[in-house]
Amino acid sequence: MLIVRRRAGQSILIGDDIEIQIAEVGPSRVTIGIIAPKDVPVVRAELKLTREQNLAAAETSSIDSLAKLAGALRLR
């Protein structure tokens, strides 16, 4: 991991295509802007983790449990 100090208005380059701009520095948070090619996904880490957990949960659902759910919904 590379750790660098930057101030508002400064940036960090990753390769030739990606630029991280420091937009604002507050007492408890930093606002950044990311300039990257459209084919490079830029996603917050917690969103990626949630998506992976949701996909894993969906894969473990059995056909039987889905059938039970469908039956319960029909009873309503």
All heavy atoms as a GROMACS GRO file, in nm:
protein
  571
    1MET      N    1   0.085  -0.117   0.000
    1MET     CA    2   0.000   0.000   0.000
    1MET      C    3   0.089   0.123   0.000
    1MET      O    4   0.184   0.131   0.076
    1MET     CB    5  -0.090   0.001   0.124
    1MET     CG    6  -0.172   0.125   0.132
    1MET     SD    7  -0.265   0.157   0.284
    1MET     CE    8  -0.331   0.002   0.326
    2LEU      N    9   0.057   0.216  -0.085
    2LEU     CA   10   0.127   0.344  -0.091
    2LEU      C   11   0.046   0.446  -0.013
    2LEU      O   12  -0.074   0.461  -0.034
    2LEU     CB   13   0.141   0.389  -0.237
    2LEU     CG   14   0.196   0.530  -0.258
    2LEU    CD1   15   0.340   0.540  -0.211
    2LEU    CD2   16   0.184   0.569  -0.404
    3ILE      N   17   0.112   0.517   0.078
    3ILE     CA   18   0.045   0.622   0.154
    3ILE      C   19   0.114   0.753   0.120
    3ILE      O   20   0.236   0.765   0.134
    3ILE     CB   21   0.052   0.594   0.305
    3ILE    CG1   22  -0.018   0.463   0.336
    3ILE    CG2   23  -0.007   0.711   0.383
    3ILE    CD1   24  -0.008   0.419   0.479
    4VAL      N   25   0.037   0.849   0.071
    4VAL     CA   26   0.090   0.981   0.036
    4VAL      C   27   0.003   1.089   0.098
    4VAL      O   28  -0.117   1.070   0.115
    4VAL     CB   29   0.095   1.002  -0.118
    4VAL    CG1   30   0.216   0.940  -0.179
    4VAL    CG2   31  -0.030   0.956  -0.184
    5ARG      N   32   0.065   1.199   0.129
    5ARG     CA   33  -0.011   1.313   0.180
    5ARG      C   34  -0.041   1.407   0.065
    5ARG      O   35   0.046   1.439  -0.015
    5ARG     CB   36   0.069   1.386   0.287
    5ARG     CG   37   0.088   1.304   0.411
    5ARG     CD   38   0.175   1.379   0.507
    5ARG     NE   39   0.205   1.289   0.617
    5ARG     CZ   40   0.201   1.324   0.744
    5ARG    NH1   41   0.172   1.447   0.777
    5ARG    NH2   42   0.228   1.237   0.838
    6ARG      N   43  -0.164   1.449   0.055
    6ARG     CA   44  -0.207   1.541  -0.049
    6ARG      C   45  -0.294   1.648   0.016
    6ARG      O   46  -0.357   1.625   0.118
    6ARG     CB   47  -0.290   1.470  -0.157
    6ARG     CG   48  -0.221   1.356  -0.227
    6ARG     CD   49  -0.132   1.398  -0.344
    6ARG     NE   50  -0.008   1.454  -0.293
    6ARG     CZ   51   0.075   1.529  -0.365
    6ARG    NH1   52   0.049   1.562  -0.488
    6ARG    NH2   53   0.186   1.574  -0.313
    7ARG      N   54  -0.298   1.762  -0.048
    7ARG     CA   55  -0.384   1.871  -0.004
    7ARG      C   56  -0.494   1.890  -0.106
    7ARG      O   57  -0.484   1.842  -0.219
    7ARG     CB   58  -0.303   1.999   0.010
    7ARG     CG   59  -0.204   1.994   0.124
    7ARG     CD   60  -0.148   2.132   0.151
    7ARG     NE   61  -0.075   2.129   0.276
    7ARG     CZ   62   0.054   2.155   0.286
    7ARG    NH1   63   0.125   2.189   0.180
    7ARG    NH2   64   0.112   2.150   0.404
    8ALA      N   65  -0.598   1.964  -0.067
    8ALA     CA   66  -0.707   1.994  -0.161
    8ALA      C   67  -0.649   2.059  -0.285
    8ALA      O   68  -0.561   2.144  -0.277
    8ALA     CB   69  -0.810   2.085  -0.095
    9GLY      N   70  -0.696   2.013  -0.402
    9GLY     CA   71  -0.649   2.065  -0.529
    9GLY      C   72  -0.534   1.985  -0.589
    9GLY      O   73  -0.500   2.001  -0.705
   10GLN      N   74  -0.473   1.896  -0.510
   10GLN     CA   75  -0.366   1.812  -0.560
   10GLN      C   76  -0.423   1.680  -0.608
   10GLN      O   77  -0.538   1.647  -0.580
   10GLN     CB   78  -0.260   1.789  -0.452
   10GLN     CG   79  -0.189   1.917  -0.411
   10GLN     CD   80  -0.086   1.892  -0.303
   10GLN    OE1   81  -0.103   1.807  -0.216
   10GLN    NE2   82   0.023   1.969  -0.309
   11SER      N   83  -0.342   1.603  -0.681
   11SER     CA   84  -0.392   1.476  -0.732
   11SER      C   85  -0.284   1.370  -0.730
   11SER      O   86  -0.166   1.399  -0.707
   11SER     CB   87  -0.448   1.494  -0.874
   11SER     OG   88  -0.345   1.537  -0.961
   12ILE      N   89  -0.326   1.248  -0.757
   12ILE     CA   90  -0.240   1.131  -0.765
   12ILE      C   91  -0.271   1.063  -0.897
   12ILE      O   92  -0.388   1.047  -0.934
   12ILE     CB   93  -0.270   1.033  -0.649
   12ILE    CG1   94  -0.245   1.101  -0.514
   12ILE    CG2   95  -0.187   0.906  -0.663
   12ILE    CD1   96  -0.302   1.025  -0.396
   13LEU      N   97  -0.169   1.023  -0.970
   13LEU     CA   98  -0.188   0.953  -1.096
   13LEU      C   99  -0.161   0.804  -1.075
   13LEU      O  100  -0.064   0.765  -1.011
   13LEU     CB  101  -0.093   1.007  -1.203
   13LEU     CG  102  -0.116   1.151  -1.244
   13LEU    CD1  103  -0.006   1.196  -1.340
   13LEU    CD2  104  -0.252   1.167  -1.309
   14ILE      N  105  -0.247   0.722  -1.133
   14ILE     CA  106  -0.229   0.576  -1.135
   14ILE      C  107  -0.216   0.537  -1.281
   14ILE      O  108  -0.314   0.544  -1.357
   14ILE     CB  109  -0.346   0.504  -1.068
   14ILE    CG1  110  -0.361   0.552  -0.924
   14ILE    CG2  111  -0.326   0.353  -1.075
   14ILE    CD1  112  -0.480   0.497  -0.850
   15GLY      N  113  -0.096   0.500  -1.320
   15GLY     CA  114  -0.071   0.473  -1.461
   15GLY      C  115  -0.091   0.600  -1.542
   15GLY      O  116  -0.076   0.711  -1.493
   16ASP      N  117  -0.126   0.582  -1.669
   16ASP     CA  118  -0.148   0.696  -1.757
   16ASP      C  119  -0.295   0.737  -1.765
   16ASP      O  120  -0.326   0.844  -1.815
   16ASP     CB  121  -0.100   0.663  -1.899
   16ASP     CG  122   0.051   0.645  -1.906
   16ASP    OD1  123   0.122   0.708  -1.825
   16ASP    OD2  124   0.096   0.567  -1.991
   17ASP      N  125  -0.384   0.652  -1.713
   17ASP     CA  126  -0.528   0.669  -1.739
   17ASP      C  127  -0.610   0.715  -1.618
   17ASP      O  128  -0.721   0.761  -1.636
   17ASP     CB  129  -0.589   0.538  -1.786
   17ASP     CG  130  -0.526   0.486  -1.913
   17ASP    OD1  131  -0.437   0.553  -1.967
   17ASP    OD2  132  -0.567   0.380  -1.958
   18ILE      N  133  -0.560   0.697  -1.498
   18ILE     CA  134  -0.643   0.720  -1.379
   18ILE      C  135  -0.583   0.832  -1.296
   18ILE      O  136  -0.465   0.832  -1.264
   18ILE     CB  137  -0.656   0.591  -1.295
   18ILE    CG1  138  -0.717   0.481  -1.381
   18ILE    CG2  139  -0.739   0.617  -1.171
   18ILE    CD1  140  -0.716   0.344  -1.316
   19GLU      N  141  -0.670   0.927  -1.259
   19GLU     CA  142  -0.628   1.038  -1.174
   19GLU      C  143  -0.722   1.048  -1.055
   19GLU      O  144  -0.844   1.048  -1.071
   19GLU     CB  145  -0.629   1.170  -1.253
   19GLU     CG  146  -0.582   1.288  -1.172
   19GLU     CD  147  -0.577   1.417  -1.252
   19GLU    OE1  148  -0.608   1.414  -1.373
   19GLU    OE2  149  -0.542   1.521  -1.193
   20ILE      N  150  -0.664   1.058  -0.936
   20ILE     CA  151  -0.741   1.077  -0.813
   20ILE      C  152  -0.718   1.222  -0.770
   20ILE      O  153  -0.605   1.260  -0.741
   20ILE     CB  154  -0.694   0.982  -0.701
   20ILE    CG1  155  -0.686   0.837  -0.749
   20ILE    CG2  156  -0.780   0.998  -0.577
   20ILE    CD1  157  -0.816   0.775  -0.786
   21GLN      N  158  -0.823   1.301  -0.767
   21GLN     CA  159  -0.812   1.442  -0.728
   21GLN      C  160  -0.866   1.461  -0.588
   21GLN      O  161  -0.975   1.410  -0.555
   21GLN     CB  162  -0.892   1.530  -0.824
   21GLN     CG  163  -0.839   1.532  -0.964
   21GLN     CD  164  -0.921   1.625  -1.054
   21GLN    OE1  165  -1.031   1.666  -1.021
   21GLN    NE2  166  -0.864   1.656  -1.170
   22ILE      N  167  -0.793   1.531  -0.505
   22ILE     CA  168  -0.839   1.564  -0.371
   22ILE      C  169  -0.921   1.693  -0.383
   22ILE      O  170  -0.868   1.800  -0.412
   22ILE     CB  171  -0.720   1.585  -0.274
   22ILE    CG1  172  -0.622   1.467  -0.282
   22ILE    CG2  173  -0.771   1.609  -0.132
   22ILE    CD1  174  -0.683   1.332  -0.256
   23ALA      N  175  -1.051   1.680  -0.364
   23ALA     CA  176  -1.140   1.795  -0.382
   23ALA      C  177  -1.152   1.878  -0.255
   23ALA      O  178  -1.148   2.001  -0.260
   23ALA     CB  179  -1.278   1.747  -0.426
   24GLU      N  180  -1.165   1.810  -0.141
   24GLU     CA  181  -1.188   1.882  -0.016
   24GLU      C  182  -1.137   1.798   0.099
   24GLU      O  183  -1.153   1.675   0.100
   24GLU     CB  184  -1.338   1.908   0.000
   24GLU     CG  185  -1.378   1.984   0.121
   24GLU     CD  186  -1.529   2.003   0.131
   24GLU    OE1  187  -1.599   1.986   0.029
   24GLU    OE2  188  -1.575   2.032   0.241
   25VAL      N  189  -1.076   1.863   0.196
   25VAL     CA  190  -1.028   1.794   0.316
   25VAL      C  191  -1.096   1.859   0.435
   25VAL      O  192  -1.083   1.979   0.458
   25VAL     CB  193  -0.875   1.804   0.331
   25VAL    CG1  194  -0.829   1.734   0.457
   25VAL    CG2  195  -0.806   1.746   0.208
   26GLY      N  196  -1.174   1.778   0.509
   26GLY     CA  197  -1.242   1.827   0.627
   26GLY      C  198  -1.184   1.764   0.752
   26GLY      O  199  -1.092   1.682   0.744
   27PRO      N  200  -1.237   1.797   0.868
   27PRO     CA  201  -1.182   1.742   0.992
   27PRO      C  202  -1.201   1.591   1.006
   27PRO      O  203  -1.119   1.524   1.068
   27PRO     CB  204  -1.258   1.817   1.102
   27PRO     CG  205  -1.378   1.875   1.034
   27PRO     CD  206  -1.345   1.891   0.890
   28SER      N  207  -1.305   1.537   0.946
   28SER     CA  208  -1.329   1.394   0.963
   28SER      C  209  -1.350   1.319   0.832
   28SER      O  210  -1.384   1.201   0.834
   28SER     CB  211  -1.451   1.371   1.053
   28SER     OG  212  -1.566   1.424   0.993
   29ARG      N  213  -1.332   1.387   0.717
   29ARG     CA  214  -1.349   1.318   0.589
   29ARG      C  215  -1.277   1.391   0.477
   29ARG      O  216  -1.246   1.509   0.487
   29ARG     CB  217  -1.496   1.299   0.555
   29ARG     CG  218  -1.569   1.426   0.522
   29ARG     CD  219  -1.714   1.399   0.494
   29ARG     NE  220  -1.767   1.504   0.410
   29ARG     CZ  221  -1.887   1.509   0.366
   29ARG    NH1  222  -1.970   1.412   0.398
   29ARG    NH2  223  -1.929   1.606   0.290
   30VAL      N  224  -1.254   1.316   0.372
   30VAL     CA  225  -1.187   1.368   0.254
   30VAL      C  226  -1.278   1.342   0.135
   30VAL      O  227  -1.332   1.232   0.120
   30VAL     CB  228  -1.052   1.297   0.231
   30VAL    CG1  229  -0.987   1.343   0.102
   30VAL    CG2  230  -0.960   1.320   0.349
   31THR      N  231  -1.298   1.441   0.050
   31THR     CA  232  -1.377   1.425  -0.072
   31THR      C  233  -1.280   1.414  -0.188
   31THR      O  234  -1.192   1.498  -0.203
   31THR     CB  235  -1.470   1.546  -0.093
   31THR    OG1  236  -1.551   1.563   0.024
   31THR    CG2  237  -1.560   1.525  -0.212
   32ILE      N  238  -1.298   1.306  -0.267
   32ILE     CA  239  -1.208   1.285  -0.380
   32ILE      C  240  -1.288   1.276  -0.509
   32ILE      O  241  -1.407   1.245  -0.508
   32ILE     CB  242  -1.123   1.158  -0.363
   32ILE    CG1  243  -1.212   1.033  -0.356
   32ILE    CG2  244  -1.034   1.168  -0.242
   32ILE    CD1  245  -1.136   0.903  -0.363
   33GLY      N  246  -1.221   1.301  -0.619
   33GLY     CA  247  -1.278   1.282  -0.751
   33GLY      C  248  -1.190   1.182  -0.825
   33GLY      O  249  -1.068   1.183  -0.808
   34ILE      N  250  -1.251   1.095  -0.903
   34ILE     CA  251  -1.176   0.993  -0.975
   34ILE      C  252  -1.204   1.009  -1.123
   34ILE      O  253  -1.319   1.006  -1.166
   34ILE     CB  254  -1.217   0.853  -0.927
   34ILE    CG1  255  -1.192   0.840  -0.778
   34ILE    CG2  256  -1.140   0.745  -1.006
   34ILE    CD1  257  -1.251   0.716  -0.715
   35ILE      N  258  -1.098   1.026  -1.200
   35ILE     CA  259  -1.108   1.033  -1.345
   35ILE      C  260  -1.046   0.905  -1.399
   35ILE      O  261  -0.928   0.878  -1.376
   35ILE     CB  262  -1.034   1.156  -1.400
   35ILE    CG1  263  -1.093   1.283  -1.340
   35ILE    CG2  264  -1.040   1.158  -1.552
   35ILE    CD1  265  -1.013   1.408  -1.370
   36ALA      N  266  -1.128   0.824  -1.466
   36ALA     CA  267  -1.082   0.696  -1.518
   36ALA      C  268  -1.154   0.666  -1.648
   36ALA      O  269  -1.265   0.716  -1.671
   36ALA     CB  270  -1.108   0.585  -1.416
   37PRO      N  271  -1.096   0.580  -1.732
   37PRO     CA  272  -1.165   0.540  -1.855
   37PRO      C  273  -1.296   0.468  -1.821
   37PRO      O  274  -1.311   0.410  -1.714
   37PRO     CB  275  -1.067   0.443  -1.922
   37PRO     CG  276  -0.935   0.470  -1.857
   37PRO     CD  277  -0.964   0.521  -1.721
   38LYS      N  278  -1.391   0.475  -1.914
   38LYS     CA  279  -1.521   0.413  -1.890
   38LYS      C  280  -1.514   0.262  -1.870
   38LYS      O  281  -1.600   0.204  -1.806
   38LYS     CB  282  -1.616   0.444  -2.006
   38LYS     CG  283  -1.657   0.589  -2.008
   38LYS     CD  284  -1.763   0.616  -2.111
   38LYS     CE  285  -1.801   0.762  -2.105
   38LYS     NZ  286  -1.928   0.790  -2.164
   39ASP      N  287  -1.410   0.197  -1.925
   39ASP     CA  288  -1.400   0.052  -1.911
   39ASP      C  289  -1.337   0.009  -1.778
   39ASP      O  290  -1.326  -0.109  -1.750
   39ASP     CB  291  -1.322  -0.009  -2.029
   39ASP     CG  292  -1.180   0.042  -2.036
   39ASP    OD1  293  -1.156   0.158  -1.996
   39ASP    OD2  294  -1.092  -0.034  -2.083
   40VAL      N  295  -1.299   0.106  -1.693
   40VAL     CA  296  -1.244   0.076  -1.561
   40VAL      C  297  -1.354   0.096  -1.458
   40VAL      O  298  -1.400   0.210  -1.437
   40VAL     CB  299  -1.123   0.166  -1.529
   40VAL    CG1  300  -1.074   0.142  -1.387
   40VAL    CG2  301  -1.012   0.143  -1.630
   41PRO      N  302  -1.401  -0.010  -1.393
   41PRO     CA  303  -1.506   0.008  -1.292
   41PRO      C  304  -1.453   0.081  -1.169
   41PRO      O  305  -1.345   0.050  -1.120
   41PRO     CB  306  -1.549  -0.135  -1.257
   41PRO     CG  307  -1.443  -0.224  -1.309
   41PRO     CD  308  -1.363  -0.149  -1.409
   42VAL      N  309  -1.529   0.179  -1.122
   42VAL     CA  310  -1.495   0.253  -1.001
   42VAL      C  311  -1.614   0.237  -0.907
   42VAL      O  312  -1.721   0.290  -0.932
   42VAL     CB  313  -1.467   0.402  -1.031
   42VAL    CG1  314  -1.437   0.478  -0.902
   42VAL    CG2  315  -1.354   0.415  -1.130
   43VAL      N  316  -1.594   0.160  -0.800
   43VAL     CA  317  -1.703   0.127  -0.708
   43VAL      C  318  -1.650   0.136  -0.565
   43VAL      O  319  -1.536   0.098  -0.538
   43VAL     CB  320  -1.754  -0.017  -0.734
   43VAL    CG1  321  -1.868  -0.053  -0.642
   43VAL    CG2  322  -1.796  -0.033  -0.878
   44ARG      N  323  -1.733   0.185  -0.474
   44ARG     CA  324  -1.694   0.184  -0.332
   44ARG      C  325  -1.681   0.040  -0.284
   44ARG      O  326  -1.760  -0.047  -0.321
   44ARG     CB  327  -1.799   0.257  -0.248
   44ARG     CG  328  -1.806   0.403  -0.281
   44ARG     CD  329  -1.894   0.481  -0.184
   44ARG     NE  330  -2.001   0.404  -0.126
   44ARG     CZ  331  -2.129   0.440  -0.125
   44ARG    NH1  332  -2.167   0.549  -0.182
   44ARG    NH2  333  -2.220   0.364  -0.067
   45ALA      N  334  -1.583   0.015  -0.200
   45ALA     CA  335  -1.553  -0.121  -0.154
   45ALA      C  336  -1.672  -0.185  -0.084
   45ALA      O  337  -1.701  -0.303  -0.105
   45ALA     CB  338  -1.431  -0.120  -0.062
   46GLU      N  339  -1.745  -0.109  -0.003
   46GLU     CA  340  -1.858  -0.168   0.070
   46GLU      C  341  -1.970  -0.209  -0.024
   46GLU      O  342  -2.043  -0.306   0.003
   46GLU     CB  343  -1.908  -0.075   0.181
   46GLU     CG  344  -1.962   0.058   0.136
   46GLU     CD  345  -1.858   0.168   0.123
   46GLU    OE1  346  -1.738   0.140   0.119
   46GLU    OE2  347  -1.899   0.286   0.115
   47LEU      N  348  -1.987  -0.139  -0.136
   47LEU     CA  349  -2.089  -0.178  -0.233
   47LEU      C  350  -2.051  -0.308  -0.302
   47LEU      O  351  -2.135  -0.395  -0.326
   47LEU     CB  352  -2.111  -0.069  -0.336
   47LEU     CG  353  -2.173   0.060  -0.285
   47LEU    CD1  354  -2.188   0.160  -0.399
   47LEU    CD2  355  -2.306   0.034  -0.218
   48LYS      N  356  -1.923  -0.323  -0.333
   48LYS     CA  357  -1.876  -0.447  -0.396
   48LYS      C  358  -1.895  -0.565  -0.301
   48LYS      O  359  -1.941  -0.671  -0.341
   48LYS     CB  360  -1.730  -0.434  -0.437
   48LYS     CG  361  -1.677  -0.556  -0.506
   48LYS     CD  362  -1.533  -0.540  -0.549
   48LYS     CE  363  -1.486  -0.668  -0.615
   48LYS     NZ  364  -1.346  -0.665  -0.650
   49LEU      N  365  -1.862  -0.545  -0.174
   49LEU     CA  366  -1.878  -0.652  -0.075
   49LEU      C  367  -2.025  -0.691  -0.061
   49LEU      O  368  -2.059  -0.810  -0.060
   49LEU     CB  369  -1.823  -0.607   0.061
   49LEU     CG  370  -1.840  -0.704   0.176
   49LEU    CD1  371  -1.766  -0.835   0.149
   49LEU    CD2  372  -1.792  -0.641   0.305
   50THR      N  373  -2.115  -0.594  -0.053
   50THR     CA  374  -2.258  -0.623  -0.042
   50THR      C  375  -2.308  -0.699  -0.164
   50THR      O  376  -2.384  -0.795  -0.151
   50THR     CB  377  -2.338  -0.492  -0.025
   50THR    OG1  378  -2.292  -0.426   0.092
   50THR    CG2  379  -2.486  -0.518  -0.014
   51ARG      N  380  -2.265  -0.658  -0.282
   51ARG     CA  381  -2.306  -0.727  -0.405
   51ARG      C  382  -2.258  -0.872  -0.403
   51ARG      O  383  -2.334  -0.963  -0.436
   51ARG     CB  384  -2.251  -0.655  -0.526
   51ARG     CG  385  -2.295  -0.716  -0.657
   51ARG     CD  386  -2.247  -0.634  -0.776
   51ARG     NE  387  -2.310  -0.679  -0.899
   51ARG     CZ  388  -2.262  -0.776  -0.976
   51ARG    NH1  389  -2.150  -0.837  -0.942
   51ARG    NH2  390  -2.325  -0.812  -1.085
   52GLU      N  391  -2.133  -0.894  -0.364
   52GLU     CA  392  -2.079  -1.030  -0.358
   52GLU      C  393  -2.157  -1.116  -0.258
   52GLU      O  394  -2.186  -1.232  -0.284
   52GLU     CB  395  -1.931  -1.026  -0.324
   52GLU     CG  396  -1.846  -0.972  -0.436
   52GLU     CD  397  -1.701  -0.945  -0.395
   52GLU    OE1  398  -1.669  -0.957  -0.275
   52GLU    OE2  399  -1.622  -0.911  -0.484
   53GLN      N  400  -2.191  -1.057  -0.143
   53GLN     CA  401  -2.269  -1.131  -0.042
   53GLN      C  402  -2.407  -1.165  -0.095
   53GLN      O  403  -2.458  -1.274  -0.073
   53GLN     CB  404  -2.279  -1.049   0.086
   53GLN     CG  405  -2.148  -1.038   0.161
   53GLN     CD  406  -2.155  -0.940   0.277
   53GLN    OE1  407  -2.242  -0.854   0.282
   53GLN    NE2  408  -2.061  -0.953   0.369
   54ASN      N  409  -2.471  -1.072  -0.165
   54ASN     CA  410  -2.603  -1.096  -0.221
   54ASN      C  411  -2.599  -1.207  -0.326
   54ASN      O  412  -2.687  -1.294  -0.330
   54ASN     CB  413  -2.662  -0.969  -0.281
   54ASN     CG  414  -2.704  -0.870  -0.176
   54ASN    OD1  415  -2.724  -0.904  -0.060
   54ASN    ND2  416  -2.716  -0.745  -0.215
   55LEU      N  417  -2.496  -1.204  -0.412
   55LEU     CA  418  -2.484  -1.307  -0.514
   55LEU      C  419  -2.459  -1.444  -0.451
   55LEU      O  420  -2.516  -1.544  -0.494
   55LEU     CB  421  -2.370  -1.273  -0.611
   55LEU     CG  422  -2.399  -1.156  -0.705
   55LEU    CD1  423  -2.274  -1.119  -0.782
   55LEU    CD2  424  -2.514  -1.188  -0.799
   56ALA      N  425  -2.377  -1.449  -0.347
   56ALA     CA  426  -2.350  -1.575  -0.278
   56ALA      C  427  -2.477  -1.629  -0.213
   56ALA      O  428  -2.505  -1.749  -0.219
   56ALA     CB  429  -2.240  -1.557  -0.174
   57ALA      N  430  -2.555  -1.541  -0.153
   57ALA     CA  431  -2.680  -1.584  -0.090
   57ALA      C  432  -2.779  -1.634  -0.193
   57ALA      O  433  -2.850  -1.732  -0.170
   57ALA     CB  434  -2.741  -1.468  -0.010
   58ALA      N  435  -2.782  -1.570  -0.308
   58ALA     CA  436  -2.874  -1.612  -0.414
   58ALA      C  437  -2.834  -1.749  -0.468
   58ALA      O  438  -2.920  -1.831  -0.503
   58ALA     CB  439  -2.875  -1.510  -0.526
   59GLU      N  440  -2.705  -1.776  -0.476
   59GLU     CA  441  -2.660  -1.905  -0.528
   59GLU      C  442  -2.691  -2.020  -0.432
   59GLU      O  443  -2.714  -2.131  -0.475
   59GLU     CB  444  -2.509  -1.900  -0.554
   59GLU     CG  445  -2.473  -1.816  -0.674
   59GLU     CD  446  -2.323  -1.804  -0.694
   59GLU    OE1  447  -2.247  -1.865  -0.616
   59GLU    OE2  448  -2.283  -1.732  -0.785
   60THR      N  449  -2.693  -1.992  -0.302
   60THR     CA  450  -2.717  -2.099  -0.204
   60THR      C  451  -2.865  -2.127  -0.185
   60THR      O  452  -2.901  -2.225  -0.122
   60THR     CB  453  -2.653  -2.064  -0.068
   60THR    OG1  454  -2.706  -1.942  -0.021
   60THR    CG2  455  -2.502  -2.053  -0.081
   61SER      N  456  -2.951  -2.042  -0.237
   61SER     CA  457  -3.095  -2.067  -0.225
   61SER      C  458  -3.130  -2.190  -0.310
   61SER      O  459  -3.094  -2.201  -0.425
   61SER     CB  460  -3.175  -1.948  -0.276
   61SER     OG  461  -3.153  -1.837  -0.193
   62SER      N  462  -3.201  -2.282  -0.247
   62SER     CA  463  -3.238  -2.402  -0.320
   62SER      C  464  -3.372  -2.383  -0.390
   62SER      O  465  -3.450  -2.295  -0.358
   62SER     CB  466  -3.247  -2.520  -0.223
   62SER     OG  467  -3.357  -2.502  -0.136
   63ILE      N  468  -3.397  -2.468  -0.485
   63ILE     CA  469  -3.525  -2.466  -0.557
   63ILE      C  470  -3.639  -2.494  -0.462
   63ILE      O  471  -3.746  -2.434  -0.473
   63ILE     CB  472  -3.522  -2.567  -0.673
   63ILE    CG1  473  -3.421  -2.520  -0.778
   63ILE    CG2  474  -3.659  -2.584  -0.735
   63ILE    CD1  475  -3.400  -2.615  -0.892
   64ASP      N  476  -3.616  -2.582  -0.363
   64ASP     CA  477  -3.721  -2.613  -0.266
   64ASP      C  478  -3.760  -2.489  -0.185
   64ASP      O  479  -3.879  -2.464  -0.163
   64ASP     CB  480  -3.675  -2.724  -0.170
   64ASP     CG  481  -3.662  -2.857  -0.239
   64ASP    OD1  482  -3.727  -2.878  -0.344
   64ASP    OD2  483  -3.586  -2.942  -0.189
   65SER      N  484  -3.661  -2.411  -0.142
   65SER     CA  485  -3.694  -2.293  -0.063
   65SER      C  486  -3.767  -2.190  -0.148
   65SER      O  487  -3.856  -2.120  -0.100
   65SER     CB  488  -3.569  -2.233   0.000
   65SER     OG  489  -3.479  -2.188  -0.098
   66LEU      N  490  -3.732  -2.181  -0.275
   66LEU     CA  491  -3.803  -2.090  -0.364
   66LEU      C  492  -3.947  -2.136  -0.387
   66LEU      O  493  -4.039  -2.055  -0.393
   66LEU     CB  494  -3.729  -2.077  -0.497
   66LEU     CG  495  -3.594  -2.007  -0.492
   66LEU    CD1  496  -3.526  -2.013  -0.628
   66LEU    CD2  497  -3.609  -1.864  -0.446
   67ALA      N  498  -3.966  -2.267  -0.396
   67ALA     CA  499  -4.101  -2.321  -0.413
   67ALA      C  500  -4.185  -2.293  -0.289
   67ALA      O  501  -4.303  -2.257  -0.298
   67ALA     CB  502  -4.095  -2.470  -0.442
   68LYS      N  503  -4.125  -2.307  -0.170
   68LYS     CA  504  -4.197  -2.276  -0.045
   68LYS      C  505  -4.236  -2.129  -0.040
   68LYS      O  506  -4.346  -2.094   0.001
   68LYS     CB  507  -4.109  -2.311   0.075
   68LYS     CG  508  -4.095  -2.459   0.099
   68LYS     CD  509  -4.006  -2.485   0.218
   68LYS     CE  510  -3.976  -2.633   0.232
   68LYS     NZ  511  -3.882  -2.660   0.341
   69LEU      N  512  -4.145  -2.043  -0.081
   69LEU     CA  513  -4.174  -1.901  -0.082
   69LEU      C  514  -4.288  -1.870  -0.179
   69LEU      O  515  -4.380  -1.794  -0.147
   69LEU     CB  516  -4.049  -1.821  -0.120
   69LEU     CG  517  -4.065  -1.670  -0.135
   69LEU    CD1  518  -4.111  -1.608  -0.004
   69LEU    CD2  519  -3.936  -1.607  -0.181
   70ALA      N  520  -4.284  -1.930  -0.296
   70ALA     CA  521  -4.389  -1.908  -0.395
   70ALA      C  522  -4.522  -1.955  -0.340
   70ALA      O  523  -4.626  -1.888  -0.357
   70ALA     CB  524  -4.356  -1.980  -0.525
   71GLY      N  525  -4.524  -2.069  -0.272
   71GLY     CA  526  -4.647  -2.120  -0.213
   71GLY      C  527  -4.700  -2.026  -0.105
   71GLY      O  528  -4.820  -2.001  -0.096
   72ALA      N  529  -4.611  -1.974  -0.024
   72ALA     CA  530  -4.652  -1.881   0.083
   72ALA      C  531  -4.708  -1.753   0.023
   72ALA      O  532  -4.806  -1.697   0.075
   72ALA     CB  533  -4.532  -1.850   0.172
   73LEU      N  534  -4.651  -1.707  -0.085
   73LEU     CA  535  -4.702  -1.584  -0.148
   73LEU      C  536  -4.839  -1.607  -0.210
   73LEU      O  537  -4.922  -1.517  -0.211
   73LEU     CB  538  -4.601  -1.535  -0.254
   73LEU     CG  539  -4.471  -1.481  -0.200
   73LEU    CD1  540  -4.375  -1.449  -0.312
   73LEU    CD2  541  -4.493  -1.358  -0.113
   74ARG      N  542  -4.863  -1.728  -0.261
   74ARG     CA  543  -4.994  -1.758  -0.319
   74ARG      C  544  -5.103  -1.761  -0.214
   74ARG      O  545  -5.218  -1.731  -0.241
   74ARG     CB  546  -4.989  -1.893  -0.392
   74ARG     CG  547  -4.930  -1.882  -0.529
   74ARG     CD  548  -4.948  -2.011  -0.607
   74ARG     NE  549  -4.826  -2.034  -0.682
   74ARG     CZ  550  -4.739  -2.131  -0.666
   74ARG    NH1  551  -4.763  -2.226  -0.578
   74ARG    NH2  552  -4.634  -2.141  -0.740
   75LEU      N  553  -5.068  -1.800  -0.090
   75LEU     CA  554  -5.166  -1.808   0.017
   75LEU      C  555  -5.215  -1.671   0.061
   75LEU      O  556  -5.322  -1.658   0.117
   75LEU     CB  557  -5.106  -1.882   0.137
   75LEU     CG  558  -5.077  -2.031   0.114
   75LEU    CD1  559  -5.009  -2.089   0.239
   75LEU    CD2  560  -5.204  -2.107   0.084
   76ARG      N  561  -5.139  -1.570   0.036
   76ARG     CA  562  -5.180  -1.434   0.075
   76ARG      C  563  -5.285  -1.389  -0.017
   76ARG      O  564  -5.365  -1.329  -0.034
   76ARG     CB  565  -5.061  -1.340   0.069
   76ARG     CG  566  -4.963  -1.369   0.179
   76ARG     CD  567  -4.849  -1.271   0.170
   76ARG     NE  568  -4.768  -1.287   0.290
   76ARG     CZ  569  -4.693  -1.196   0.342
   76ARG    NH1  570  -4.685  -1.079   0.286
   76ARG    NH2  571  -4.622  -1.217   0.448
   0.00000   0.00000   0.00000
